[in-house]
Amino acid sequence: MSLTELSAAELLQRLRSGEVSATDAAKACLDRIEQVNDRVNAIVRVDRAKVLEDAGKVDQKRAAGQPVGALAGLPVVVKDLLCTQGEPTTCGSRMLRDFSPPYDATAVAKLRSADGVILGKANLDEFAMGGSTESSIFGPTRNPWDTSRVAGGSSGGSAAAVAASLAPLAIGTDTGGSIRQPAGLCGITGLKPTYGRISRYGLIAFASSLDQIGPMAHSAEDCALLLEVLAGHDPRDATSVDRPVPQYRESLITPLKGLKLGVVKDHFGAGLDEEVAAAVERAIDVYRSLGAEIRDVALPHGRYGVATYYVIAPCEASSNLARYEGVHYGYRTDEGQLLAELDAERKQLLAAGDKRAAENLDTALVRMYRKSRSEGFGPEVKRRIMLGTYALSAGYYDAYYVKALKVRRLIRQDFDRAFEQVDLIVGPVTPSTAFKIGEKTNDPLAMYREDLYTVTANLAGIAGIAFPCGQSKAGLPIGVQLQSPPFQEETLLRAAHQFQMATDWHKRRPALEK
């Protein structure tokens, strides 16, 4: 078995023993990226020399007898939404294609401090707005199990990088399911921690009350390792929660006897693919065999989750993306051409005798703002900015945004009541397996429905994990999702790990040839 096929835990063991060096691991991943990344388009930026230099520094520390961090030279891919000092952070957008941040995001800094070796930046939907990783300026990411299909989104690049064995670990972000949905479609494990568990400092914002950074890997054990590194309070993030970080790996082996799992019957209704439903039901049977108790629970307001999310998230996006105007930073339109067009329009109006219209033309500055944003943002980002701006406008704020916030509270209360009866909630991640590239790009509502089972966790601020539980007849991965009360990631990871000890779905790899 090659180094790239190992899980992070297996590779870490070899690094710790000295059987493998950090440079060996980095070279194996870099070679794998060169070999197959052009088929999946998961990684959008790699600096081979810098990666090998960073890996060499870890090896030098070990050779000198110095303490080595928790990741000990493990390669990690970072979603191109987190700031990396002096290196491009584009958000998959023309707006930021030339942006190199002057600082590291806290999550990135923690990776470096733990002696993780950052391989490169992963592809994503533009500004993390999407469920398929098709809207990036770098082109779509393809699912390693079937390259004619999507990898999910918006962390599709991170998910595909792990699934294609380009890296054992990756960091994604989850605003409405953007870690869990691509994890489910690509057959890997992805954890959305509780809101506030990982610092968002240096994460370029989409929707600030929903965004959360999380680990993506082959197994729950690997996610636990990365979460131990990433979690913790950060005074630079006002939403970061100050509470101890457990040693998540220590509780993984605790049996599940007595664990109460809740099943929401509404999650198995119309719209759920039969193969997905059958695989999730078999996963529930596995949990029964492991000693878990299965109970029915209700989330009556969950049916309003997608509608609520697609008011709140665009409103926050409208506010967050207002800063990109082509002046302070970000893409700026060709000013020479803009001034020439303005002058020609003015002359045309004066020639027609319309002096008043000529005097009332928008100023060059206003036009520069408008043209820069129009050219810098892609269609989906513009769509969400317009939705959010409309919902926040005078006369509509109470009818849309405030009402959505009230429904959000009801959704959280549903979860609170459910978790009085059960420890975790189990159900589908996505309504179907990975769909064809281009299949839903012209139907935004169909794309938004892919978030049906994931958005409510973000609205409620709770934690969730997705991991593989089966395959369709076409050989595509099927995922199952667990959700927990806030800050119960230990229970989530333990339940996922115990399932993975009883099954082998997480060990399967796509046959992605040269």
C-alpha positions, 0 to 999 in steps of 0.5 A: 500500500502506497503512503497516499492510501494510508489514513492519517492515523496510519501515516502518523504512526509511521512518522512517529516511529521514524519509518517514514519522514515528513519529506517522504510523505510530502513527496508522495502526496505531491507526486500523487497530485501531479499524477491525478489532480488534472482529472479531479481539479481538487487542488488549485495551488501547490508550491512544491518547493515550499511544501518540501521546505516545510516538510524538511523543517519537521524532519530537522526538528525530529533529527535534532531531538526536538519535540514535534507537534501533534501532526508530526509532518502530516500533509494537509490541504486547506480550503481556499477560503482561509487566509495563508500569509503571503500566498493567494487566497482567492475564494474561487473568485475573480474578485480575489484572484490576486489577493495574498493575505498579510496573515494566517488564519488561526486554523492555518497557524494552528496547523503550522504550530502542530507541524502539519505540512500544508500541501496546497489550497483546495477548490471551492464554490465561489465564496463558498456559495454552492453545493457542487463546486462548479462555480469556481474560477478554476473550473469544477471539481470532479468526483473521484468515484465518477469524474462526470459527477460533482464532488459536492460543495462548497468544500468539494475540493477538500473532499475530493482531495481526500477521496482521491488520496491527494492528502490524508487530511483536509480543512473545509468550511460548513455554512449549510452543509458544505463539509458534510454534503461533499463528504457524503458524496465523495465517501469520506468523513467530514465533521461540522463542529459546534459554532464557536468551537473553532476560531473563524479568524482569517476565514473569509466570511460568507454568512458569519452566524453560520460559517464553521471550519472543520476537519475532513479525512478518511475516518472519524479517528483522523477527524478527531486528530485534526479537531484536537489541533484546530479547536480552542478559544481565540480572543481574535474571534468574538464568537469563539467559545472559551471552554476546554478542548477534550482529547477526542481520540481518547473516548473513541473506543468507548462502546455504544451500549446505552447510546440513544439515537433519534430517527426523524421520520420526515427525513425518510419521506418524499424526495429521498432516493430509495438507495440512499434510504436503504443504506441509511436504514442499514446503518441504523441496523448496525447501530442497533447491533452495537448496542444503541437504542433507536427512538423516533423524534420529531423536528417539526420546523425542519421543513422550513430549514431551507427557506429560512437558510436562504433568507438568512445566509444571503442577507449576511452575504450581502452585508459581508460582500459589500466590502468588495468594491474595487477600492480597498482591495479586490478586483477593479475594472479597467478604469481607462475603458470605463472613463472612455465609455462614460465620455462617449455616453456624455458626448452622445447625450450632448449631441442629442441635446439632452444636457440634463441627462448628460449632467446626471450620469453616474459618476466615474466612481459609482460606475467603477463600483458597479462594474467592478462588482459586476465583473468580479462576482460570478452568477451565484454570488450575485444571485445571493447578494441580490436576494439578501439586499432585497430581504434587508431593504426597507419594507421587507426587513421585518417580513423576511429577515426578522421572520427567518430569525424567529423560525431559526429559533424554533428550529433550535428549540426543536433540536433542544427538545429532541436532545432531551430524549436522545443523545444523537440524531441519525439520518441521511446527508443528501437526498441522492448520490452525486449528480452529473456536472451541469445537471443543476446549474441552471436550476438554483432551487434544485441545487438548494434542495441538496441542503435539505438535511444539513442546513438546520444544524447550522441554523441551530449552531449544533454539531454534525458528522457525515461518513460513508455507509454504503454505495449505490448500484452505480458504485457511488458513495452514500453517506449517513449523518449524525447530529449532536447537541452543542459541544458533544463532538466527543459523542459524535466522533465515538459513534462514527468511529464505532460504526467504522470499526464494524464496517469497511466503507471508509476504507474503500478508495475510488479506482482513479487511474492515471 
